[in-house]
Amino acid sequence: MGNFFLLSKKRKAVKRWVVGIWSYFVFINIVIAQVSTINDILYQRGPFSRKDSLRGALTLLRSCYDVLFYDLFVKVNIPEQSISGSNTIIYKVITEFERIQIDLFSQLEIDSILYHHQKLLFTREHNAVFIQFPFSQVTGIIDTFTVYYHGKPNVAQNPPWQGGFIWEKDKNGRPWVGVACQGHGASSWWPLKDHLSDEPDNGMRITINVPQSLMCVSNGVLVGQEDYEDGTTSFEWRVHAPINSYNVTLNIGDYVHFSDTLQGVLGILHLDFYVLSYHLEKAKKHFAQVKPLLHCFEKYLGPYPFYEDGYALVETPYWGMEHQGAIAYGNEFKNNNFGFDFIIVHESGHEWFGNHISIGDNADLWVHEAFTTYAEAIYVECVHGKEKALEYLQTQRKKINNQAAIQGPYEVNFDAWPDADMYYKGSWMLHTLRTIIADDALWWRALRKMYDVFRGGNVKGQRVRLWFSQFFNIELSSFFSQYLDFREIPILEYRLQKKANGDYTFSFRFQAQAPNFQMPIDVLLNGEKKRFWATTEWQAQNLSLTSEKDFTIDTENYLILTQKLK
């Protein structure tokens, strides 16, 4: 190729042009890489290690098999703050293998791994466990192995944000134990394929052994309990639906139980409540808000996703968590200024977004949190009307910090966001989208349709972005990119200049980081709303105004900033 460019001066010039362009792109990539590195350092987005990749990447050692069912048994030793037990994994071979990866934190010791009464060889690297089978596992077969283990799990330092076991006592001095492990990882307390992309197709059985004086509440339906001569009781729970690994939980305490039923859109939904014995009467009154809440969500979001497993709310020694079918509640029976307990509303909303519509990589956690936080406003609108919901949204807006991008990096189990923008900024992104659509009936159809399209599976954030563009038939890629991939929100720059004839010229453009960003803006002119589509290029419109006081840009329904230029 080099000799070709030496044939003529003209061709030499072409070569210099190509090399120049190539050098330019190399330079741009270096700058982008440096900026990305700076952002990674500032917002703890790297550098990432082999340990991160082992946890976050869906390698061939994980994708080669599909988990069908977990049968988990855990004996909890409260005085020693230790656990022991086993997990039987029923799996289907997707591609032939002799070696696979499961996950279990290194401080928990594996006693043995049995396959048809034969001990399997295994090695460990960080929190990953590599199992060697005696012969190739043939594509399509269904088989099983069991992992036996014991040890002391991590103690949660700030649950549920910094996860692990919570070893507390209630006000009567009785043990009160829980576990919350989102981000931290289910493999912090039991062995499994700890990747969000693979939920057990047929659910799981969870059996927890505790002292007889205490009760254990886990996910799903309580199918039985058995007392033993050693003074312990095993509680057996059955989850019939697929379940996120971080949603699997246990709650041990001096619990009492009461129940109710809801006439839902799919029939009778069983409601179960587990609270400390001395909170029974308070809980019966406070938890009455659950039924209207579920009616609202079924109206706007779709049927409650887990009729077979029912709905349960469990009092916990930490604030709350969306544990599927065993929602953790620790807000001390307090309502906010809008008359509801936002922990009940938010964590219940996760049954739709997070537990039913689930992501396959932690980088897309905004799909869980943005929609669920917006669901709080949906509840307010359902009960009190749209104006009150807008008022509630303004309280969320005040909590937006814009410190870092909401979208995280893939395949490293990223969990280091510096703020709560995936919640509040994510909610406002959705409210802004609703404003863009300007058709509430169509908006509610979109949310309801989303339930059917992504139900019961793992979805990528990019797929959600694309689906909304397709559903509304609007190009929304730059819109989602601006609010998710960049920390900044768009700034509408504008000028309002009076002309000699008394009219005004309105010039405007967006300052935005997303390529080809465009979005409508709504302006009140003499009390009437008019819409303009703004891009990153300057545009101008002639306006007939009595005075500048009759000109207002709607910033109450769009997550934007405005800057008036001279």
N, C-alpha and C positions, 0 to 999 in steps of 0.2 A: 504493500500500500504506500510506503514511503517514496518509492521510486516514481509512482504515479504523480505525486505532487511536485516532483522536480522537473517535470516536462516543460513547464513554461512559467514565466513570471506571474501570469494570471492565476495559474494553479497554485503557485507559492502564496499568492495573496489569499486565495481561498483557504489554503492550509492555515495561514495566520489567523484568518477569521474564525475557522472552526476551533482552533486551539484556544483563541481568545474566549469564544463562547463557552468552551469546555472549562477553561480556567475560572470563568465567571461563576458557572454553576458549582464548581468545586468550592470556590470561595463562599458562595451563598450557603452551601451545605455545611461548611465548617462553622460559619456564623450561627446557623440554626442549631447545630450540634452544641456550640458553646452556650447559646442562650438556653437551650434545653437543659444542659448540664447545670447552669446557674440556677434555673428554676427547680431542678431536681434537688440540689443542695439546700436551697431556701425552704422548700416545702417537703423535704424528706422523701423525694421520689427516686432515690437512688444514691449511690450506685447499688445495684442489686447483686445478691450473692447466689452461689450454687444452692444454698438452703432455700432461698426464695423461689428459685426455679423448680426445685423438687416439689415444693408445696403447690405452686401455682400453675405449672405447665401440664397440659394434657398430653403426655408423651405416649409412645406406643405401649409402654409398660402399664399404662392405665386405660388407654382407649381399646386395648385388645379384649377387654371383658366388660360386660354390662351387669351391674348389680341388680338382682331381682328381689332379694329379701335379706334383711338383717334379723338375726335372733340374738338379742343382746341380754346378757345377764350381768348384773353388777351388785356386789355385796359392799355396803358402805360401813366402814368402821369409823364411827364419829369420834370417839376419844382419841384415836390415832390420826385422824384426818387422812385416812388412806382408803383405797378401794382395791377390789380384786374381782375377777370375773372372766367372762369369755364372750366372744362374738362369733356366731356361725354365719358365714357369708355364702349365700346361694347366688350363683352367677351363671351367665351365659357367655360362651366363647364367641367373640365377634371376629377375631382373626387368630389364627393358630399361634400358640405361644408355649414356652417352657418356663418363663420367668415373668413375674408381675410385681407391681408396686402396690403396697397398702401404706397406711400412715398411722403412726403412734408416737407421741412425744417421747423423747429419749429418757426422761426421768421415770417413765413407766416401763417396767421390765417384762419382756415376753418370756413366759415359762415354756411354751411349746406351741407349735402349729401342726394340727393333725389333719391329714387327708386320707379318708378311708382307713383309719386306725394306724396310719403310717406317719411318722414324724417327718416334716419337711425341713430342709435346710433353708436358712435365711441369713441375710446380712443386714446391717443397719448403716445408714448415713444420715446424720442429723436426725430428723424426725421421720425419715422415710425408711420403710422396711421392704427389702427385696426378697421375694419368695421363689425358691427353685423347686419346680415340680419334677417328679421322676421320669416323666415322659411328656411328649407334646400333647397339648390340649387341642382337640380337633374343633374346627369352626362349627358352630351350631349346637354343640352339646351343652347341657345344663349340669352343673356339678356343684360341690360344696366343700368348704374347709372351715376349720374352727381355730381361732386364736385365743390362747389362754394367757392372762397377764395379771400383773398386780403393781402397786406402787402408790406414791403420793402425788396426786395431781396438783397443778399450779393453783395457788390461792389468788383469787381475783383481787387486784389492788383498787380498782375503781369500776365495779360492775354497773351496767353491762358493757361500758366502753372498753375497759381493760378486763378481759374475761378470765374465767376460771371458776373454781369452786368457791362458794360463800359459806363459811362456817360461822353462823351467828347463834344467838340465843334470844328467845322472845322475852317479854317483860316478866314472865313467870320463871325465867331461868331454864326453860326447856330448849333442847336443840332445835335449830331452825336452819336448814341446809338447802342450798340451791346451786345451780350451775347456769352460767350464761357464757356463750363462747363464740358469738359472731365475730368474724375476723380472726380471733384467737385460734379457733379451729376445734371441731368436734374431736379430732385426734389428740387433743389435750387431755381427754379422759376416757376414750374408748377407741379400739382399733377398727379401721374402715378404709375405704377408698375416699379420702377426704378432698373431694373436688366437687364444686357446685354443679358441674355439668351432669353428674350421675346420681340421681335420686333413686332409691330402690323402687322398682316398678310396682311391686305388690305390697309396699309398705314394710312394716317391721313389727316384731314383738319385743317389748321392753319389760324385763323382769328385774325388779329392784328389791334387794334384801336389806331390811332395816330393823332396829329394835322394836319389839312388840308394842311398846307404849306409844309409838309414833306411827303416822300415816305417810305413805309416799304417793305423790301424784305425779304422773308422767303424761305423755302424749296419748291422744286417742281415747279408747274406751277401756274402762276397768273390767276385765273379764274374770278375775278371780284373785283370791289371796289365800295364803296358806301359812299357818303358824307351825313353828318348829320347837323342839325340846330345848334348843340352845337359847331360847328367849328372843328369837327373831321372827319376823314375818316377811314373806315375799309377796309383793304386789305385782300382778301380771297385767300389762296394758297392751292393747292391740291397736296399731295404726293401719288403716286399710288403704289409705291413699299414699302416693309418693310423698316424701318429706325431705326438705333440705337438711343436710347433716347438722348445721348449726342450730336447727330448731329442736333437735332431740334434747330433752332435758329431764331433770328430776327435781322434785320439791319434797322435802322431808320436814315434818313438824307436827305440832299439836293441832292438826286440822280437823275442822268439822265441815260437813257437806250439806248444801241445800240445792234444790234443782227447780227448774221451770221448763216450760215448753213454749215454742214460738210457732204460730201458724205461718210458715214461710211460703215462698212461691213454689217450692218443690214438695211441700207437705209439712209434716211435723218435724221441727228441729229441736233436739234436746239440748237444754242449757244446764250446765253444771258449774257450781261455784264452790271453791275451797278456800276457807279463811281460818285464821287462828281462832280458837274457841271463844276468846273474850271479845271478838269483833263480829260475832254472828248477827246480832240485831242491827248494828250499824251497817253491815254489808248488805243485808236484805233490803234496806232502804236505799242505799247508795247505788247498788247494782241494778236498780229498777230501770236505769237509763239504757241498759243494754238492749232491751227489746225495741224501743223506737229507733235506736242506732242501727240495728240490724235491718229493720224495715227500710230505713233510708238507703242504706248501702245496697240492699237487694233491688230497690227501685232504680237507682242510678248506675250501679256498677255491675249488676247481674246476681244470680242466685248465690247464696252462701256456698262456698266451694266444697265443704266437707260435711255433708248431711250425715253420712254413715258414721263418721267419727264424732259428730256433734261439736258444740261450742263450749269451751270451758275457760273460766277466769280463775287464776290461782294467786293468792296473796303471797308475795315474796319479800325477802329482806333487801331488795334492790329495786330501783325505780320502775323498770318494766322491760319487756322483751316480747317479740312476736312469736313465741314458741307455738307452733301449729297445734291447735286443739288443746293447748294448755297455756293460754296467754298469761305471761307474768305481769302481775300488778303490784306496785309498791308506792302508790302516790298518796297514801294515808287518807283516802276517802275525801279528797278535796276537789271542789269544782273551781273552775276559773271564773273570770268576770262575765263570761258569756253563758254561764249556768251549766257547764258540763265538765266532766273529768277528761282532760285531753289525753291522758295516758290510756284510758279505756278506749277512746275513739281512735287514737293513732294506732295502738297495737292491734286493735280489732281490724282496722283497715288493712293491715298487713296480711290478713287471711286472703284478701284479694290480690294485693300487690306485694309479692315477696314469697308467699307460701303457695299461692295458686299460679300466678304469673311470676316465674322465677328466672333469675339470670344464671348464666353458666360460668361467669368470671367476675370476681369481686370488683374489677375495674368499672363494671356497669352498675354499681350499687345504686346509682341515681334512679334507675328504673323502679327499684323497691321504694326508695325514700321520697322522691319527688312526688310520685303519684299518691303515696299514702299521706304525705303532709298536705297535699291539695285536697285529699278526701276529708280532712278536718273541716275545710271550708265548705265542702259539699254537704256535710252534716249540718253545719250552721244554716246553709241555704235551705235545706230540706225542712228544718224546724222553724226558722225565723225569717226566711226570705232572703232575696239576693242582696238587698242593701246591707243587711246585717252581715252577710258573708263577705261583702267587700270591706266592711269595717274590720272583720276578723283578719282578712288578708293583709290589711295595713299593719296589724300587729306582727305578722310574720315578716313583712318587708323590713321592719326596723332591725331584724336580726341578721340581715345579709351583710357579709363582710368583704367579699370579693378578694380573698387572699390567694386563692389558687383555683385552677381549673377543676371543675366537678368530675370530668371524665378522668379515670385513672389509667395507668399502664396495665397491659395485659400480661398474663401468664406468670405473675410474681406474687399473687394474692395480696395486692396492694391494699393497705389499710392505714394510711398515714395522712389523711386529709386534715388540714390545720383548722378547719372551721366546720360549721354545719350548713354550708351553702347547698349541698345536695338536697337538703330538706327544704329550706326556706327559699333560696334562689330557684331551686327546682320547681317548687310550688308556683312561684311567680312566673317562671318560664311558661308553665301550663296555663296560668291565668292570662298571660300575654297572648298565647296562642288562641285561647278562647276569644279574646278581644279581636284578634286578626280575623277569625272566622266570622264573627258578628252574626252568628245564627245559633242560638242556644239549643234549639231542637236538634240541629245537626251535631252540635258538640256532645250532647248526651247520647246520641246514636253512636258516635265515635267511641266513647268510653265503654258503652255496652258491647259494641262489636269487638273491641279490643279483648274483652273477656273471652269471647268465643274463638278468636283467632289464635291467641297465645295460651289458651287454657291448659293447665296441667303439664306444661313443658318448660324447657329452659330456652330463653330468648337472648339474643345479643342486642346490646343497645343500638347498634347501627340498624338492625332490623326494625326496631321500634321507630326510629327516626324515619326510615324509608316508608314504613307502613302509613304513618300519618300524612306524609306527602301524597301517597297514592290515594288514601281515603278522601282527603279534602281536594285532591287534584290541584295542589299548589306546590311549587318548588320551595321546600322548607329546609334543604340541606344547610344553607348558610345560616339560617335562623338557629337551628339546633347547634350548629358548630360554634356560633358566637357565644351562646349561653352555657355550653358544656365543655368546649375545648379550650376556652380562654377564660381568664379570671375577670377581665374587664367586661362591663356592660356597655352597649352602644351609646354613643353621645350624639344627639341631634344638634348640629350646629345650624344656626339660622340668622338671617338678617330680615328686618322689617323696615323698609324704607318708603317714606312718603313721596309721592310723585307730585308734579306741578298741578295736575288736575284734581288732586285730593285723594286719589286712590293710593293703594300701597302695593309694593312689590315684596312678595314673600319668597326669599331664597333659602334653600335648605339642602342639607346632605347629612349622612351619618358618618361619624368616625367609628370604624369598627375594624376588628382584627380578622374576622372571617372573610375569605375571598368572596367577592360578588355579593356581599351582604345587601339585603333589601328587606324592607318591612313597611307596612303602611303606618301612617300617623293620622290621628284624628284631631281636628282643630275646630274649636267653637268660633264661629264668625257671626257676630250680631245675634248670638244665642242659638244659632243653627249649626249642627255638626257637619263638617265636610272632611272627606278622607283624601289623602294624597299618598302615593307610593314613593317612598324615599329610598335612595341608593347611596353609594359612597361618592357619587358624582353630583355636582351642583345642579339644581333645578330651580326654576323660578315660576311663580304664579302671580297673576294680578288679582288683587283682592279689593272689594269695595267695602270699606270700613268707615264708620263714623269717627272712630278714634282707636288708638292702640288698646284701650281698655276693653274693646269689643273683640279682642283676639286672645284666645287661650289655647295652648297646646295640652292635650290630654296626657298627663303624666300619672294619673291616678289608676289607669288600667293597663299601662305599658311599663315594663321594667326598663326604663331608659333614663338617661340624664339629658338635660338640655343646656345649651350654651349660646347665649345671644351675642352675636358679633356686631361690631360697628360697621 
